[in-house]
Amino acid sequence: MENLRKKGITLLKVAISAALLYFIFTKIPFSEVLTIVRGSKPLYVAGALLLFILSKIIAAYRLNLYFHEIGVLLTQKSNLKLYLLGMFYNLFLPGGIGGDAYKGYYVKQHFEVPTKKVVSVLLLDRLSGLLLLFVFACILGLTLEVPGLRPFNWLIALCIPLSILIFWGLQKRFFTYVLAVFWRSNALSSLVQLAQLGCVLMILQALNIQVSTIEYLFIFLISSIVSVLPLTIGGIGSRELVFLYGALWLGLEEDRSVGISMLFFLITAIVSLLGIWYHFKKPELNTKK
């Protein structure tokens, strides 16, 4: 029965992704977007790839901070292998066991640590990333020349410290055992997002987009928040939809906007595919002496 439920959820996600992509490419011819992506400059694409890899190395280090606080003293190398395996499962095997769930399961197999704590640190790791996505989106939102947003600039600005305060309060109330790494983990989250914004800047250069940089970066941050929602396969479709409507809202070129999303997904897929090695040869979880 449980397997049937998982298969049903997977089919639903595939259907939603397919429906969203179909809808997007009824608005923009796929051939136009493909031509834009094919014309990308290889040197800048390589730069985007390196910055994306850097962002994931930092993100893995952030997760290991949390692991260490609950007594799972993984070496950075072991944790990075596990993180890469989780990326592979998240994108390529969404119907079986998700990447975060598998990391938790694998850690539980090797360490005597309460399940609740393992689940908590995986959740907090995700929330830390979302928090900084939101904060950076608010910062860029304040710089946008959009008449409809200007009356709400005070609210957008207020949301920045308020969101940090709420997240800190939640950890202090429910997760005191990891409160010691609150500021370090969020500092690392800021570096993750800066590296990914750098990745998108490289993609803009690769696609020869020289204007509306802030607008495209803002759309990327919003799309990253939306793609975390477990409605599609690896965010496929939902991210592109945000880029499409973001471009329409901000008066940008829709085909180039969706091209940015597609190129970012291809980079994500290439890096995630490297985790297939650890699917067949499970990583050893070595610990610090």
C-alpha positions in Angstrom: 0.0 0.0 0.0 2.9 2.4 0.9 4.6 1.6 -2.4 1.4 2.3 -4.3 1.0 5.6 -2.5 4.6 6.6 -3.4 4.1 5.6 -7.1 0.9 7.7 -7.1 2.7 10.7 -5.8 5.5 10.3 -8.3 3.1 10.0 -11.2 1.3 13.1 -10.0 4.5 15.1 -9.8 5.5 13.9 -13.3 2.0 14.9 -14.6 2.3 18.4 -13.0 5.8 18.9 -14.4 4.7 17.8 -17.9 1.6 20.0 -17.7 3.5 23.0 -16.7 6.1 22.5 -19.4 3.4 22.0 -22.0 1.7 25.2 -20.9 5.0 27.2 -21.0 5.9 26.0 -24.4 2.4 26.9 -25.8 3.3 30.5 -24.8 6.9 30.3 -26.1 8.1 28.0 -28.9 10.5 25.4 -27.5 12.7 25.8 -30.6 13.3 29.5 -29.7 14.4 28.7 -26.2 16.5 25.8 -27.5 18.3 28.1 -30.0 19.1 30.5 -27.2 20.5 27.8 -24.9 22.5 26.3 -27.8 24.0 29.7 -28.5 25.4 30.0 -25.0 29.1 30.8 -24.6 31.0 27.7 -23.3 33.5 29.6 -21.1 30.7 31.3 -19.1 28.8 28.1 -18.8 31.9 26.5 -17.3 32.1 29.4 -14.9 28.5 28.9 -13.9 29.1 25.2 -13.4 32.1 25.9 -11.1 30.1 28.4 -9.0 27.2 26.0 -8.7 29.6 23.2 -7.5 31.0 25.7 -5.0 27.5 26.5 -3.7 26.8 22.8 -3.1 30.2 22.3 -1.3 29.3 25.1 1.0 25.8 23.7 1.5 27.2 20.3 2.4 29.5 22.0 4.9 26.5 23.7 6.4 24.6 20.4 6.8 27.6 18.9 8.5 27.6 21.8 11.1 24.1 20.6 12.1 25.2 16.9 12.1 28.1 17.7 14.5 25.7 19.3 16.9 23.7 16.1 17.3 26.8 13.9 17.7 27.1 12.7 14.0 30.8 13.7 13.6 31.2 13.1 9.9 34.3 14.1 8.1 33.7 16.8 5.4 34.6 14.3 2.7 32.2 11.6 3.8 29.4 14.2 4.3 30.1 15.6 0.8 29.7 12.2 -0.7 26.4 11.7 1.1 25.2 15.1 0.1 26.0 14.3 -3.6 24.1 11.1 -3.3 21.1 13.0 -1.9 21.2 15.4 -4.9 21.1 12.4 -7.2 18.1 10.9 -5.4 16.2 14.2 -5.3 16.5 14.8 -9.0 16.6 11.4 -10.6 14.8 9.0 -8.2 12.0 11.1 -6.7 9.5 8.2 -6.6 11.4 6.0 -4.2 13.1 7.9 -1.5 13.9 11.6 -1.6 17.5 12.8 -1.1 16.9 14.3 2.4 15.0 11.2 3.6 17.8 8.9 2.3 20.4 11.0 4.1 18.5 10.7 7.3 18.0 6.9 6.8 21.7 6.4 6.0 22.9 8.4 9.0 20.5 6.4 11.3 22.0 3.2 10.0 25.4 4.2 11.1 24.9 6.3 14.3 23.0 5.9 17.5 21.1 9.2 17.3 17.4 9.9 17.8 15.3 9.9 14.6 13.7 13.2 15.7 17.0 15.0 15.9 18.1 13.7 12.5 14.9 14.8 10.8 15.1 18.1 12.7 18.6 19.0 11.4 17.7 18.1 7.8 14.6 20.3 8.0 16.6 23.2 9.6 19.2 22.9 6.9 16.5 23.3 4.3 14.9 26.2 6.2 18.2 28.0 6.6 18.6 27.9 2.8 15.0 29.1 2.3 15.5 31.9 4.8 18.5 33.4 2.9 16.7 33.0 -0.4 13.9 35.1 1.0 16.2 37.7 2.5 18.1 38.1 -0.7 14.9 38.3 -2.7 13.7 41.0 -0.3 16.9 43.0 -0.7 16.8 42.8 -4.5 13.0 43.5 -4.4 13.7 46.9 -2.7 15.9 47.9 -5.7 13.3 47.1 -8.4 11.7 49.9 -10.3 8.2 48.5 -10.2 5.4 51.0 -9.4 3.2 48.3 -7.8 5.9 47.4 -5.3 7.0 50.8 -4.1 4.1 51.4 -1.6 5.1 48.1 0.1 8.9 48.8 0.3 8.6 49.4 4.0 6.9 46.0 4.5 9.5 44.2 2.3 12.3 45.8 4.4 10.6 44.9 7.7 10.3 41.2 6.5 14.1 40.9 6.5 14.8 41.2 10.2 11.4 39.7 11.1 12.0 36.5 9.2 15.5 36.1 10.8 14.0 36.7 14.2 11.2 34.2 13.7 13.6 31.5 12.5 15.9 32.2 15.6 12.9 32.0 17.9 11.8 28.7 16.5 15.2 27.2 17.0 15.4 28.6 20.5 12.0 27.2 21.4 12.1 23.8 19.7 15.7 23.0 18.7 18.0 24.4 21.4 20.5 21.6 20.7 21.5 23.3 17.4 21.1 26.9 18.4 24.9 27.3 18.8 25.3 27.1 15.1 22.5 29.4 14.1 24.6 32.3 13.0 27.3 30.2 11.3 24.7 28.1 9.4 23.0 31.2 8.1 26.3 32.9 7.2 27.0 29.7 5.2 23.5 29.9 3.6 24.3 33.5 2.5 27.5 32.2 0.8 25.5 29.5 -0.9 23.1 32.0 -2.3 25.8 34.4 -3.3 27.6 31.5 -5.2 24.3 30.6 -6.9 23.6 34.3 -7.8 27.2 34.3 -9.3 26.2 31.2 -11.2 23.2 33.0 -12.7 25.3 36.0 -13.5 27.6 33.7 -15.5 24.5 32.3 -17.3 23.4 35.8 -18.2 26.8 36.4 -19.7 26.7 33.0 -21.5 23.4 34.0 -23.1 24.6 37.5 -23.9 22.1 39.2 -21.6 23.5 42.5 -20.7 20.5 44.3 -19.3 18.0 43.9 -16.4 20.5 41.9 -14.3 18.8 42.7 -11.0 15.4 41.7 -12.4 16.6 38.3 -13.6 18.4 37.6 -10.3 15.2 38.5 -8.4 13.2 36.1 -10.6 15.8 33.4 -10.0 15.5 33.7 -6.2 11.7 33.6 -6.3 11.9 30.5 -8.6 14.3 28.8 -6.2 11.8 29.3 -3.4 8.9 27.9 -5.5 11.0 25.0 -6.7 11.4 23.7 -3.2 7.7 23.0 -3.0 7.3 19.2 -3.5 4.8 19.6 -6.4 7.1 18.7 -9.3 10.0 16.5 -10.2 13.1 18.4 -9.1 11.4 21.8 -9.6 11.0 21.1 -13.3 8.2 23.2 -14.7 7.6 25.3 -11.6 10.9 27.1 -11.9 10.3 27.8 -15.7 6.8 29.0 -14.9 8.1 31.6 -12.5 10.7 32.7 -15.0 8.0 33.1 -17.7 5.6 35.1 -15.5 8.4 37.0 -13.9 9.5 38.1 -17.3 6.0 39.1 -18.3 5.6 41.1 -15.0 8.9 42.9 -15.2 8.8 43.5 -19.0 11.7 41.1 -19.9 12.2 38.8 -22.8 10.2 35.6 -22.0 12.2 33.2 -24.2 15.6 34.4 -22.7 14.1 34.2 -19.2 13.0 30.6 -19.7 16.4 29.9 -21.3 18.2 31.0 -18.1 16.0 28.5 -16.2 16.7 25.7 -18.6 20.5 26.3 -18.5 20.5 26.4 -14.7 18.5 23.1 -14.6 21.0 21.5 -17.0 23.9 22.5 -14.7 22.0 21.2 -11.7 21.3 17.9 -13.5 25.0 17.4 -14.5 26.2 17.9 -11.0 23.5 15.8 -9.5 24.2 12.9 -11.9 27.7 12.6 -10.4 25.9 11.2 -7.4 25.1 8.0 -9.3 28.5 6.6 -8.4 27.5 6.6 -4.7 24.2 4.9 -5.6 26.1 1.8 -6.7 29.0 2.2 -4.3 27.5 3.5 -1.0 29.7 6.1 0.7 31.6 5.1 3.9 30.6 7.5 6.7 34.0 8.2 8.3 34.1 10.2 11.5 36.6 12.6 13.0 38.9 11.1 15.6 
